[in-house]
């Protein structure tokens, strides 16, 4: 597609359930990032994938959060045993090389944990 | 994270006025800076970027100024239009170690343009 695609656009879940968020980056982009944006706040880095290198997971807030990127393209962010404080917009971005360049963002997934 | 709370700085201007949005960054090692615009319900959209070897860069109706001495970044929007109403974020790339696009974002500024 022309841009970064995320699905679902909205997800409502109950506390304690697991959720999976999907990101399709721009074709040909080797770097993929997940950020989290809480209401009225800036973007918090979560995880970064670059080619076949080991991902940088330094921003994941707890071991309930994990992400994978299959075939160097699509990525899935999984949150296990969701908590109310996980409610936020989860944004995915990609960039051509991941070397100090601008990121292209998707529209995000609005996650609401009840 | 960079978040400091729910009360984002706000800037309210009249259509046609020039707008200046400011951002202070914390890391003197940062060497790449970006301004993003985020409209409600959308992801951040790239506006303009600048590298640390420059102090000014111009785009269409926008200018970014970088003052490394005081670690300050500003975005100037000329002839502001109602469509410019959005939240504006500055972001910095922390160099050192592995240099990649792990951007650190500021808290954002809400720009409201009145017709």
Interface residues (C-beta under 8 A of the other chain):
Chain A: X4 X31 X33 X35 X38 X39 X40 X41 X42 X43 X44 X45 X48 X50 X56 X91 X93 X95 X98 X99 X100 X101 X102 X103 X104 X105 X106 X107 X108
Chain B: X1 X2 X3 X5 X6 X7 X8 X31 X32 X34 X36 X41 X42 X43 X44 X45 X46 X49 X89 X91 X93 X95 X98 X99 X100 X101 X102 X103 X104 X105 X106 X107 X108
